[in-house]
């Protein structure tokens, strides 16, 4: 005999309909809300956000010094296009597009806390956004190259000493730049 008052006959239709309606509403909300990656990328590219959240910078002189010194605590993250990266690659640099920062394949490189991650591009616009995005993703010790590759090129790679006698305070800087303008292009060529 079957007991007509057992729980198997009391299927909760209203509860299942309510759960189904909630699933449909949740799916609609997820479709309407922007993708987290796109939202973070847009937020870090916003000039107002960039002004409110300054990024640590590294001068072209410091980057050149650390490259010549082969500093093991330096990670150069080049966010330029793959074509630009192939044309001129700094020694030890890795090419990661801005959206690539979300990828797990880079987390082991970017997640090392005691290494300085310097983001570079041509004019520091994309590098600023990428450095801010890396910070928002939880990566520590993040900086950007001040003025980008254009600044490195004009300050170090294409260095021409000024005419006349430099000020005593500038002599060491000019000597370093003259040495780096010879040594760094050789290192760049050897790293290809």
Order of alpha helices (4+ residues) and beta strands (2+ residues): alpha-alpha-alpha-beta-alpha-beta-alpha-beta-alpha-beta-alpha-beta-alpha-alpha
